[in-house]
Amino acid sequence: MRIVAVDYGRARTGVAVCDETETLATPLEVVEQVGSAAGMETLLAIVARERPGLIVVGLPRTPSGALGSQAQAATAFAGRLRARVDVPVELEDERYTTTIARGAPGRTGLDARSAAVLLQGLLQRRAGRC
């Protein structure tokens, strides 16, 4: 199943996708201002193009696991996205994804690489590799 991962941010939102075998996460692109009508339409066009069976939105927890204002914003965004798509939307802990993505080479933006790190971790857990 194809899965789309979204690293939500008010200014920039990273998007990544995995292959049908759920083996490899690939950063796709960064959507600017996803909270605006134009930004949401851009994200919805990506979802329509990729045809995922699941969308995962990163949930930014603090190192201790607590939920702060950023987590509330991501949760609210996931709710808005759920209302606009016909596939399940789940939240996934995204602690340290940006830190890891900073060390990852690539031509896509940091936010898209962060979404790929988030998705790759999910794929590994689903496969029982961690």
N, CA, C and O atoms as a GROMACS GRO file, in nm:
protein
  520
    1MET      N    1   0.084  -0.118   0.000
    1MET     CA    2   0.000   0.000   0.000
    1MET      C    3   0.089   0.124   0.000
    1MET      O    4   0.190   0.130   0.070
    2ARG      N    5   0.050   0.221  -0.078
    2ARG     CA    6   0.121   0.349  -0.076
    2ARG      C    7   0.074   0.430   0.045
    2ARG      O    8  -0.045   0.435   0.075
    3ILE      N    9   0.169   0.492   0.111
    3ILE     CA   10   0.140   0.576   0.226
    3ILE      C   11   0.202   0.712   0.199
    3ILE      O   12   0.317   0.721   0.155
    4VAL      N   13   0.127   0.817   0.225
    4VAL     CA   14   0.179   0.954   0.216
    4VAL      C   15   0.202   1.003   0.358
    4VAL      O   16   0.115   0.989   0.444
    5ALA      N   17   0.319   1.060   0.383
    5ALA     CA   18   0.351   1.119   0.512
    5ALA      C   19   0.357   1.270   0.496
    5ALA      O   20   0.406   1.321   0.396
    6VAL      N   21   0.306   1.340   0.597
    6VAL     CA   22   0.300   1.484   0.596
    6VAL      C   23   0.366   1.538   0.722
    6VAL      O   24   0.325   1.505   0.834
    7ASP      N   25   0.468   1.620   0.704
    7ASP     CA   26   0.534   1.688   0.816
    7ASP      C   27   0.477   1.830   0.818
    7ASP      O   28   0.530   1.920   0.753
    8TYR      N   29   0.369   1.848   0.894
    8TYR     CA   30   0.295   1.973   0.895
    8TYR      C   31   0.375   2.087   0.956
    8TYR      O   32   0.440   2.072   1.059
    9GLY      N   33   0.367   2.200   0.891
    9GLY     CA   34   0.422   2.324   0.943
    9GLY      C   35   0.338   2.439   0.890
    9GLY      O   36   0.284   2.432   0.780
   10ARG      N   37   0.326   2.544   0.968
   10ARG     CA   38   0.242   2.657   0.926
   10ARG      C   39   0.296   2.722   0.800
   10ARG      O   40   0.219   2.763   0.713
   11ALA      N   41   0.426   2.734   0.789
   11ALA     CA   42   0.487   2.796   0.671
   11ALA      C   43   0.514   2.693   0.562
   11ALA      O   44   0.478   2.713   0.446
   12ARG      N   45   0.576   2.582   0.600
   12ARG     CA   46   0.614   2.479   0.502
   12ARG      C   47   0.573   2.342   0.555
   12ARG      O   48   0.592   2.310   0.673
   13THR      N   49   0.518   2.261   0.466
   13THR     CA   50   0.475   2.126   0.500
   13THR      C   51   0.542   2.028   0.406
   13THR      O   52   0.526   2.035   0.284
   14GLY      N   53   0.618   1.937   0.463
   14GLY     CA   54   0.688   1.837   0.383
   14GLY      C   55   0.599   1.719   0.353
   14GLY      O   56   0.516   1.679   0.434
   15VAL      N   57   0.618   1.663   0.233
   15VAL     CA   58   0.539   1.548   0.190
   15VAL      C   59   0.634   1.440   0.138
   15VAL      O   60   0.728   1.468   0.064
   16ALA      N   61   0.607   1.315   0.178
   16ALA     CA   62   0.684   1.200   0.132
   16ALA      C   63   0.587   1.088   0.100
   16ALA      O   64   0.471   1.091   0.141
   17VAL      N   65   0.635   0.990   0.026
   17VAL     CA   66   0.552   0.875  -0.012
   17VAL      C   67   0.637   0.749  -0.010
   17VAL      O   68   0.759   0.755  -0.027
   18CYS      N   69   0.573   0.636   0.011
   18CYS     CA   70   0.646   0.509   0.002
   18CYS      C   71   0.598   0.432  -0.120
   18CYS      O   72   0.494   0.462  -0.178
   19ASP      N   73   0.676   0.333  -0.157
   19ASP     CA   74   0.641   0.245  -0.267
   19ASP      C   75   0.531   0.148  -0.223
   19ASP      O   76   0.500   0.139  -0.104
   20GLU      N   77   0.474   0.076  -0.318
   20GLU     CA   78   0.365  -0.019  -0.290
   20GLU      C   79   0.404  -0.129  -0.193
   20GLU      O   80   0.318  -0.182  -0.122
   21THR      N   81   0.532  -0.164  -0.188
   21THR     CA   82   0.576  -0.272  -0.100
   21THR      C   83   0.604  -0.223   0.042
   21THR      O   84   0.642  -0.303   0.128
   22GLU      N   85   0.586  -0.094   0.066
   22GLU     CA   86   0.612  -0.032   0.197
   22GLU      C   87   0.756  -0.056   0.242
   22GLU      O   88   0.783  -0.086   0.358
   23THR      N   89   0.847  -0.041   0.147
   23THR     CA   90   0.989  -0.063   0.176
   23THR      C   91   1.067   0.066   0.185
   23THR      O   92   1.150   0.082   0.275
   24LEU      N   93   1.042   0.160   0.094
   24LEU     CA   94   1.126   0.278   0.084
   24LEU      C   95   1.043   0.406   0.083
   24LEU      O   96   0.950   0.420   0.003
   25ALA      N   97   1.076   0.498   0.172
   25ALA     CA   98   1.012   0.629   0.177
   25ALA      C   99   1.094   0.727   0.094
   25ALA      O  100   1.217   0.729   0.101
   26THR      N  101   1.025   0.807   0.015
   26THR     CA  102   1.090   0.904  -0.072
   26THR      C  103   1.032   1.043  -0.048
   26THR      O  104   0.911   1.061  -0.053
   27PRO      N  105   1.118   1.142  -0.021
   27PRO     CA  106   1.066   1.278  -0.008
   27PRO      C  107   1.013   1.327  -0.143
   27PRO      O  108   1.076   1.305  -0.246
   28LEU      N  109   0.897   1.392  -0.142
   28LEU     CA  110   0.838   1.442  -0.266
   28LEU      C  111   0.861   1.591  -0.285
   28LEU      O  112   0.932   1.633  -0.376
   29GLU      N  113   0.799   1.670  -0.198
   29GLU     CA  114   0.807   1.814  -0.214
   29GLU      C  115   0.763   1.884  -0.087
   29GLU      O  116   0.720   1.821   0.009
   30VAL      N  117   0.775   2.015  -0.089
   30VAL     CA  118   0.733   2.099   0.022
   30VAL      C  119   0.618   2.186  -0.027
   30VAL      O  120   0.626   2.249  -0.132
   31VAL      N  121   0.511   2.187   0.051
   31VAL     CA  122   0.394   2.269   0.020
   31VAL      C  123   0.400   2.393   0.107
   31VAL      O  124   0.412   2.384   0.229
   32GLU      N  125   0.392   2.508   0.044
   32GLU     CA  126   0.394   2.635   0.117
   32GLU      C  127   0.254   2.669   0.167
   32GLU      O  128   0.156   2.652   0.095
   33GLN      N  129   0.246   2.716   0.290
   33GLN     CA  130   0.121   2.767   0.348
   33GLN      C  131   0.004   2.670   0.330
   33GLN      O  132  -0.099   2.707   0.274
   34VAL      N  133   0.019   2.547   0.377
   34VAL     CA  134  -0.085   2.446   0.361
   34VAL      C  135  -0.214   2.485   0.433
   34VAL      O  136  -0.320   2.429   0.404
   35GLY      N  137  -0.208   2.579   0.524
   35GLY     CA  138  -0.327   2.628   0.593
   35GLY      C  139  -0.413   2.718   0.507
   35GLY      O  140  -0.529   2.743   0.539
   36SER      N  141  -0.357   2.768   0.398
   36SER     CA  142  -0.435   2.851   0.306
   36SER      C  143  -0.511   2.762   0.209
   36SER      O  144  -0.482   2.643   0.196
   37ALA      N  145  -0.610   2.820   0.142
   37ALA     CA  146  -0.688   2.743   0.044
   37ALA      C  147  -0.597   2.690  -0.067
   37ALA      O  148  -0.609   2.574  -0.107
   38ALA      N  149  -0.507   2.774  -0.116
   38ALA     CA  150  -0.417   2.731  -0.225
   38ALA      C  151  -0.322   2.622  -0.177
   38ALA      O  152  -0.296   2.526  -0.250
   39GLY      N  153  -0.269   2.636  -0.057
   39GLY     CA  154  -0.179   2.534  -0.004
   39GLY      C  155  -0.248   2.401   0.016
   39GLY      O  156  -0.193   2.296  -0.017
   40MET      N  157  -0.370   2.404   0.070
   40MET     CA  158  -0.445   2.280   0.089
   40MET      C  159  -0.477   2.216  -0.046
   40MET      O  160  -0.470   2.093  -0.058
   41GLU      N  161  -0.512   2.294  -0.146
   41GLU     CA  162  -0.540   2.240  -0.278
   41GLU      C  163  -0.415   2.174  -0.338
   41GLU      O  164  -0.425   2.072  -0.406
   42THR      N  165  -0.298   2.234  -0.314
   42THR     CA  166  -0.174   2.173  -0.361
   42THR      C  167  -0.153   2.037  -0.295
   42THR      O  168  -0.119   1.940  -0.363
   43LEU      N  169  -0.174   2.030  -0.164
   43LEU     CA  170  -0.158   1.903  -0.094
   43LEU      C  171  -0.260   1.801  -0.143
   43LEU      O  172  -0.226   1.685  -0.165
   44LEU      N  173  -0.384   1.842  -0.162
   44LEU     CA  174  -0.487   1.750  -0.210
   44LEU      C  175  -0.455   1.699  -0.350
   44LEU      O  176  -0.487   1.584  -0.382
   45ALA      N  177  -0.393   1.781  -0.433
   45ALA     CA  178  -0.352   1.737  -0.567
   45ALA      C  179  -0.243   1.630  -0.557
   45ALA      O  180  -0.242   1.534  -0.634
   46ILE      N  181  -0.152   1.647  -0.461
   46ILE     CA  182  -0.047   1.547  -0.440
   46ILE      C  183  -0.110   1.416  -0.395
   46ILE      O  184  -0.076   1.309  -0.446
   47VAL      N  185  -0.203   1.423  -0.300
   47VAL     CA  186  -0.271   1.303  -0.252
   47VAL      C  187  -0.345   1.234  -0.366
   47VAL      O  188  -0.338   1.112  -0.379
   48ALA      N  189  -0.414   1.310  -0.450
   48ALA     CA  190  -0.487   1.252  -0.563
   48ALA      C  191  -0.390   1.185  -0.661
   48ALA      O  192  -0.420   1.077  -0.713
   49ARG      N  193  -0.277   1.247  -0.684
   49ARG     CA  194  -0.177   1.192  -0.776
   49ARG      C  195  -0.116   1.063  -0.723
   49ARG      O  196  -0.096   0.968  -0.798
   50GLU      N  197  -0.086   1.060  -0.594
   50GLU     CA  198  -0.017   0.945  -0.533
   50GLU      C  199  -0.111   0.830  -0.497
   50GLU      O  200  -0.066   0.717  -0.485
   51ARG      N  201  -0.239   0.857  -0.480
   51ARG     CA  202  -0.341   0.757  -0.448
   51ARG      C  203  -0.300   0.666  -0.331
   51ARG      O  204  -0.292   0.544  -0.347
   52PRO      N  205  -0.275   0.725  -0.213
   52PRO     CA  206  -0.235   0.642  -0.098
   52PRO      C  207  -0.354   0.569  -0.038
   52PRO      O  208  -0.470   0.606  -0.057
   53GLY      N  209  -0.322   0.464   0.037
   53GLY     CA  210  -0.422   0.394   0.117
   53GLY      C  211  -0.425   0.448   0.259
   53GLY      O  212  -0.514   0.413   0.337
   54LEU      N  213  -0.328   0.532   0.293
   54LEU     CA  214  -0.316   0.588   0.427
   54LEU      C  215  -0.236   0.718   0.418
   54LEU      O  216  -0.141   0.728   0.339
   55ILE      N  217  -0.274   0.815   0.498
   55ILE     CA  218  -0.197   0.939   0.514
   55ILE      C  219  -0.156   0.948   0.660
   55ILE      O  220  -0.239   0.930   0.749
   56VAL      N  221  -0.030   0.975   0.683
   56VAL     CA  222   0.023   0.989   0.818
   56VAL      C  223   0.070   1.132   0.837
   56VAL      O  224   0.149   1.184   0.757
   57VAL      N  225   0.021   1.196   0.941
   57VAL     CA  226   0.061   1.332   0.975
   57VAL      C  227   0.150   1.325   1.098
   57VAL      O  228   0.115   1.262   1.198
   58GLY      N  229   0.265   1.391   1.092
   58GLY     CA  230   0.358   1.391   1.204
   58GLY      C  231   0.301   1.465   1.324
   58GLY      O  232   0.247   1.574   1.311
   59LEU      N  233   0.315   1.404   1.440
   59LEU     CA  234   0.270   1.463   1.566
   59LEU      C  235   0.394   1.503   1.645
   59LEU      O  236   0.464   1.417   1.700
   60PRO      N  237   0.422   1.634   1.653
   60PRO     CA  238   0.543   1.678   1.722
   60PRO      C  239   0.528   1.674   1.874
   60PRO      O  240   0.463   1.760   1.934
   61ARG      N  241   0.588   1.575   1.933
   61ARG     CA  242   0.589   1.563   2.079
   61ARG      C  243   0.720   1.622   2.132
   61ARG      O  244   0.820   1.632   2.059
   62THR      N  245   0.718   1.659   2.256
   62THR     CA  246   0.841   1.705   2.320
   62THR      C  247   0.928   1.582   2.347
   62THR      O  248   0.878   1.469   2.338
   63PRO      N  249   1.057   1.599   2.379
   63PRO     CA  250   1.141   1.482   2.409
   63PRO      C  251   1.084   1.392   2.519
   63PRO      O  252   1.108   1.271   2.519
   64SER      N  253   1.008   1.451   2.612
   64SER     CA  254   0.948   1.370   2.718
   64SER      C  255   0.819   1.301   2.674
   64SER      O  256   0.764   1.219   2.747
   65GLY      N  257   0.771   1.335   2.555
   65GLY     CA  258   0.649   1.274   2.503
   65GLY      C  259   0.525   1.358   2.521
   65GLY      O  260   0.417   1.319   2.478
   66ALA      N  261   0.540   1.473   2.583
   66ALA     CA  262   0.424   1.561   2.605
   66ALA      C  263   0.378   1.626   2.475
   66ALA      O  264   0.453   1.634   2.378
   67LEU      N  265   0.254   1.670   2.476
   67LEU     CA  266   0.196   1.737   2.362
   67LEU      C  267   0.188   1.887   2.391
   67LEU      O  268   0.130   1.929   2.491
   68GLY      N  269   0.245   1.968   2.303
   68GLY     CA  270   0.242   2.112   2.319
   68GLY      C  271   0.156   2.177   2.212
   68GLY      O  272   0.073   2.112   2.149
   69SER      N  273   0.177   2.306   2.193
   69SER     CA  274   0.095   2.382   2.098
   69SER      C  275   0.117   2.335   1.954
   69SER      O  276   0.022   2.335   1.875
   70GLN      N  277   0.238   2.295   1.919
   70GLN     CA  278   0.264   2.245   1.784
   70GLN      C  279   0.188   2.115   1.759
   70GLN      O  280   0.137   2.092   1.649
   71ALA      N  281   0.180   2.030   1.861
   71ALA     CA  282   0.104   1.906   1.848
   71ALA      C  283  -0.044   1.934   1.831
   71ALA      O  284  -0.113   1.866   1.755
   72GLN      N  285  -0.093   2.034   1.901
   72GLN     CA  286  -0.234   2.073   1.886
   72GLN      C  287  -0.261   2.124   1.745
   72GLN      O  288  -0.365   2.094   1.687
   73ALA      N  289  -0.168   2.200   1.690
   73ALA     CA  290  -0.184   2.251   1.554
   73ALA      C  291  -0.181   2.137   1.453
   73ALA      O  292  -0.260   2.137   1.358
   74ALA      N  293  -0.092   2.041   1.472
   74ALA     CA  294  -0.085   1.926   1.381
   74ALA      C  295  -0.210   1.841   1.390
   74ALA      O  296  -0.259   1.791   1.289
   75THR      N  297  -0.263   1.824   1.510
   75THR     CA  298  -0.386   1.747   1.529
   75THR      C  299  -0.504   1.816   1.461
   75THR      O  300  -0.585   1.751   1.395
   76ALA      N  301  -0.512   1.947   1.475
   76ALA     CA  302  -0.619   2.022   1.409
   76ALA      C  303  -0.606   2.012   1.257
   76ALA      O  304  -0.705   1.996   1.186
   77PHE      N  305  -0.482   2.022   1.206
   77PHE     CA  306  -0.459   2.008   1.063
   77PHE      C  307  -0.503   1.870   1.015
   77PHE      O  308  -0.568   1.858   0.911
   78ALA      N  309  -0.467   1.765   1.090
   78ALA     CA  310  -0.506   1.628   1.052
   78ALA      C  311  -0.658   1.617   1.044
   78ALA      O  312  -0.711   1.548   0.956
   79GLY      N  313  -0.729   1.683   1.134
   79GLY     CA  314  -0.875   1.683   1.130
   79GLY      C  315  -0.928   1.751   1.005
   79GLY      O  316  -1.023   1.702   0.943
   80ARG      N  317  -0.868   1.863   0.967
   80ARG     CA  318  -0.910   1.932   0.844
   80ARG      C  319  -0.882   1.845   0.722
   80ARG      O  320  -0.962   1.840   0.628
   81LEU      N  321  -0.767   1.777   0.723
   81LEU     CA  322  -0.732   1.690   0.611
   81LEU      C  323  -0.828   1.572   0.601
   81LEU      O  324  -0.871   1.536   0.492
   82ARG      N  325  -0.862   1.512   0.716
   82ARG     CA  326  -0.957   1.399   0.718
   82ARG      C  327  -1.089   1.436   0.649
   82ARG      O  328  -1.150   1.355   0.580
   83ALA      N  329  -1.131   1.559   0.671
   83ALA     CA  330  -1.258   1.605   0.613
   83ALA      C  331  -1.251   1.621   0.462
   83ALA      O  332  -1.355   1.631   0.396
   84ARG      N  333  -1.131   1.623   0.406
   84ARG     CA  334  -1.114   1.649   0.262
   84ARG      C  335  -1.070   1.528   0.181
   84ARG      O  336  -1.067   1.536   0.058
   85VAL      N  337  -1.036   1.417   0.246
   85VAL     CA  338  -0.986   1.300   0.172
   85VAL      C  339  -1.071   1.177   0.206
   85VAL      O  340  -1.143   1.174   0.305
   86ASP      N  341  -1.060   1.076   0.120
   86ASP     CA  342  -1.137   0.953   0.138
   86ASP      C  343  -1.052   0.838   0.191
   86ASP      O  344  -1.094   0.722   0.184
   87VAL      N  345  -0.935   0.868   0.246
   87VAL     CA  346  -0.849   0.764   0.302
   87VAL      C  347  -0.824   0.797   0.449
   87VAL      O  348  -0.837   0.912   0.490
   88PRO      N  349  -0.790   0.696   0.528
   88PRO     CA  350  -0.762   0.722   0.670
   88PRO      C  351  -0.644   0.818   0.688
   88PRO      O  352  -0.547   0.815   0.612
   89VAL      N  353  -0.655   0.903   0.788
   89VAL     CA  354  -0.548   0.995   0.827
   89VAL      C  355  -0.515   0.964   0.972
   89VAL      O  356  -0.601   0.972   1.060
   90GLU      N  357  -0.389   0.928   0.997
   90GLU     CA  358  -0.344   0.895   1.132
   90GLU      C  359  -0.233   0.989   1.174
   90GLU      O  360  -0.165   1.049   1.090
   91LEU      N  361  -0.215   1.003   1.304
   91LEU     CA  362  -0.105   1.081   1.360
   91LEU      C  363   0.007   0.986   1.400
   91LEU      O  364  -0.019   0.876   1.450
   92GLU      N  365   0.131   1.029   1.380
   92GLU     CA  366   0.248   0.946   1.410
   92GLU      C  367   0.353   1.034   1.478
   92GLU      O  368   0.384   1.143   1.430
   93ASP      N  369   0.407   0.987   1.587
   93ASP     CA  370   0.512   1.058   1.661
   93ASP      C  371   0.626   1.095   1.568
   93ASP      O  372   0.681   1.009   1.499
   94GLU      N  373   0.662   1.222   1.565
   94GLU     CA  374   0.769   1.267   1.475
   94GLU      C  375   0.891   1.321   1.548
   94GLU      O  376   0.969   1.396   1.491
   95ARG      N  377   0.908   1.283   1.673
   95ARG     CA  378   1.025   1.331   1.749
   95ARG      C  379   1.154   1.300   1.674
   95ARG      O  380   1.174   1.188   1.626
   96TYR      N  381   1.239   1.399   1.664
   96TYR     CA  382   1.376   1.389   1.608
   96TYR      C  383   1.382   1.374   1.456
   96TYR      O  384   1.491   1.360   1.402
   97THR      N  385   1.269   1.376   1.386
   97THR     CA  386   1.275   1.356   1.241
   97THR      C  387   1.351   1.469   1.171
   97THR      O  388   1.428   1.444   1.078
   98THR      N  389   1.331   1.593   1.216
   98THR     CA  390   1.401   1.704   1.152
   98THR      C  391   1.551   1.696   1.179
   98THR      O  392   1.632   1.725   1.091
   99THR      N  393   1.588   1.658   1.299
   99THR     CA  394   1.729   1.643   1.333
   99THR      C  395   1.794   1.538   1.245
   99THR      O  396   1.904   1.558   1.193
  100ILE      N  397   1.728   1.426   1.227
  100ILE     CA  398   1.781   1.320   1.141
  100ILE      C  399   1.786   1.366   0.996
  100ILE      O  400   1.883   1.340   0.926
  101ALA      N  401   1.680   1.435   0.951
  101ALA     CA  402   1.672   1.480   0.811
  101ALA      C  403   1.780   1.582   0.777
  101ALA      O  404   1.821   1.592   0.662
  102ARG      N  405   1.824   1.658   0.876
  102ARG     CA  406   1.931   1.757   0.849
  102ARG      C  407   2.057   1.689   0.798
  102ARG      O  408   2.133   1.749   0.722
  103GLY      N  409   2.080   1.566   0.838
  103GLY     CA  410   2.198   1.494   0.794
  103GLY      C  411   2.177   1.414   0.666
  103GLY      O  412   2.270   1.352   0.616
  104ALA      N  413   2.055   1.416   0.614
  104ALA     CA  414   2.025   1.339   0.494
  104ALA      C  415   2.046   1.424   0.369
  104ALA      O  416   1.990   1.534   0.359
  105PRO      N  417   2.125   1.376   0.275
  105PRO     CA  418   2.144   1.453   0.152
  105PRO      C  419   2.018   1.446   0.066
  105PRO      O  420   1.936   1.355   0.081
  106GLY      N  421   2.005   1.539  -0.022
  106GLY     CA  422   1.892   1.534  -0.115
  106GLY      C  423   1.863   1.669  -0.175
  106GLY      O  424   1.906   1.773  -0.125
  107ARG      N  425   1.788   1.665  -0.283
  107ARG     CA  426   1.752   1.788  -0.353
  107ARG      C  427   1.621   1.846  -0.304
  107ARG      O  428   1.590   1.961  -0.332
  108THR      N  429   1.543   1.768  -0.229
  108THR     CA  430   1.417   1.819  -0.177
  108THR      C  431   1.444   1.900  -0.052
  108THR      O  432   1.553   1.893   0.006
  109GLY      N  433   1.346   1.976  -0.011
  109GLY     CA  434   1.362   2.058   0.108
  109GLY      C  435   1.368   1.977   0.236
  109GLY      O  436   1.329   1.860   0.239
  110LEU      N  437   1.416   2.039   0.340
  110LEU     CA  438   1.430   1.974   0.471
  110LEU      C  439   1.297   1.917   0.518
  110LEU      O  440   1.294   1.807   0.573
  111ASP      N  441   1.188   1.989   0.498
  111ASP     CA  442   1.059   1.942   0.546
  111ASP      C  443   1.015   1.814   0.475
  111ASP      O  444   0.957   1.725   0.538
  112ALA      N  445   1.043   1.803   0.346
  112ALA     CA  446   1.010   1.680   0.273
  112ALA      C  447   1.098   1.565   0.320
  112ALA      O  448   1.052   1.452   0.332
  113ARG      N  449   1.225   1.593   0.348
  113ARG     CA  450   1.314   1.489   0.400
  113ARG      C  451   1.269   1.445   0.540
  113ARG      O  452   1.279   1.328   0.574
  114SER      N  453   1.219   1.539   0.621
  114SER     CA  454   1.166   1.505   0.753
  114SER      C  455   1.045   1.414   0.741
  114SER      O  456   1.031   1.319   0.818
  115ALA      N  457   0.958   1.442   0.644
  115ALA     CA  458   0.842   1.355   0.620
  115ALA      C  459   0.888   1.216   0.581
  115ALA      O  460   0.828   1.116   0.622
  116ALA      N  461   0.994   1.207   0.501
  116ALA     CA  462   1.047   1.076   0.460
  116ALA      C  463   1.105   1.001   0.580
  116ALA      O  464   1.089   0.879   0.590
  117VAL      N  465   1.172   1.070   0.670
  117VAL     CA  466   1.226   1.006   0.792
  117VAL      C  467   1.110   0.953   0.876
  117VAL      O  468   1.115   0.840   0.925
  118LEU      N  469   1.006   1.034   0.892
  118LEU     CA  470   0.887   0.992   0.965
  118LEU      C  471   0.829   0.865   0.903
  118LEU      O  472   0.799   0.769   0.974
  119LEU      N  473   0.813   0.866   0.773
  119LEU     CA  474   0.753   0.753   0.702
  119LEU      C  475   0.842   0.630   0.708
  119LEU      O  476   0.792   0.519   0.726
  120GLN      N  477   0.973   0.647   0.692
  120GLN     CA  478   1.062   0.532   0.696
  120GLN      C  479   1.057   0.464   0.832
  120GLN      O  480   1.061   0.341   0.840
  121GLY      N  481   1.048   0.542   0.939
  121GLY     CA  482   1.034   0.484   1.072
  121GLY      C  483   0.906   0.404   1.086
  121GLY      O  484   0.906   0.296   1.145
  122LEU      N  485   0.798   0.457   1.032
  122LEU     CA  486   0.670   0.385   1.035
  122LEU      C  487   0.680   0.254   0.956
  122LEU      O  488   0.633   0.150   1.001
  123LEU      N  489   0.742   0.260   0.839
  123LEU     CA  490   0.757   0.140   0.757
  123LEU      C  491   0.838   0.033   0.830
  123LEU      O  492   0.804  -0.085   0.824
  124GLN      N  493   0.943   0.074   0.897
  124GLN     CA  494   1.025  -0.022   0.970
  124GLN      C  495   0.947  -0.086   1.085
  124GLN      O  496   0.959  -0.206   1.109
  125ARG      N  497   0.868  -0.007   1.155
  125ARG     CA  498   0.786  -0.062   1.263
  125ARG      C  499   0.680  -0.158   1.208
  125ARG      O  500   0.655  -0.263   1.267
  126ARG      N  501   0.617  -0.121   1.096
  126ARG     CA  502   0.515  -0.208   1.036
  126ARG      C  503   0.575  -0.340   0.989
  126ARG      O  504   0.508  -0.443   0.989
  127ALA      N  505   0.701  -0.336   0.948
  127ALA     CA  506   0.768  -0.458   0.902
  127ALA      C  507   0.830  -0.536   1.017
  127ALA      O  508   0.886  -0.644   0.996
  128GLY      N  509   0.819  -0.482   1.139
  128GLY     CA  510   0.876  -0.550   1.256
  128GLY      C  511   1.026  -0.539   1.267
  128GLY      O  512   1.090  -0.621   1.333
  129ARG      N  513   1.083  -0.437   1.203
  129ARG     CA  514   1.230  -0.420   1.206
  129ARG      C  515   1.277  -0.330   1.317
  129ARG      O  516   1.398  -0.309   1.331
  130CYS      N  517   1.187  -0.277   1.397
  130CYS     CA  518   1.230  -0.200   1.514
  130CYS      C  519   1.116  -0.189   1.613
  130CYS      O  520   1.132  -0.127   1.718
   0.00000   0.00000   0.00000
